[in-house]
Amino acid sequence: MSMIQTGKVELTSEHPVEKKGGQTHTFTRVDFPAPFPAGSNVIVQTTVQTFNGPHTPGVRLHEVSETGFLIRMNELYGSGVTGDGVHTTETVGWTAYTV
């Protein structure tokens, strides 16, 4: 039996781009309204729902579990993109479900 939960979070990126894997001190913790059953394979999908800054925001997730996840936003950087990683507040919607 699959289970679905949704929500949104206001995110601001006040720090430059994280360039080293595992550095999560600039991430925001999101707890699900109700935990998924133990042992569930939880998938989280995100969508930036606002357009408040002139550059494209990127979203990163980490430590998705039955109880929540870590999320971070920053401007995309590299491959000709001129963002510096810092980005204004945006609303990010999320959907979490089990498979």
Residue, then its C-alpha position, 0 to 999 in steps of 0.5 A: m500500500s503506497m502512502i503520499q504526503t505533501g508540503k511546502v517550505e520557504l527556502t533562502s540560500e545565504h551561503p555559496v554553493e556547497k562543493k563538497g559532498g556530505q556538508t549538510h550544515t546549510f540544509t534545512r530539516v523537513d519533518f513529515p506530518a506523519p512518519f512513513p511505516a518503518g522500512s518504507n522506501v520513501i521518494v521525495q520530489t520537489t518543485v520551486q513554485t515561485f520566481n523571486g530571483p533573476h537566476t535559476p535556483g537549484v534544489r538538493l536533498h539529503e538523508v531522505s528517511e521515513t521521518g523526513f529529509l534535508i533540503r537546500m537551495n542555491e543558485l545553479y553554478g557552472s557550465g556558463v551559469t553566472g549565479d554565485g550560489v546565493h539566492t533569495t527566498e523561494t517557495v519549494g513544494w514537495t511530495a513524498y511517497t512510498v514505492 
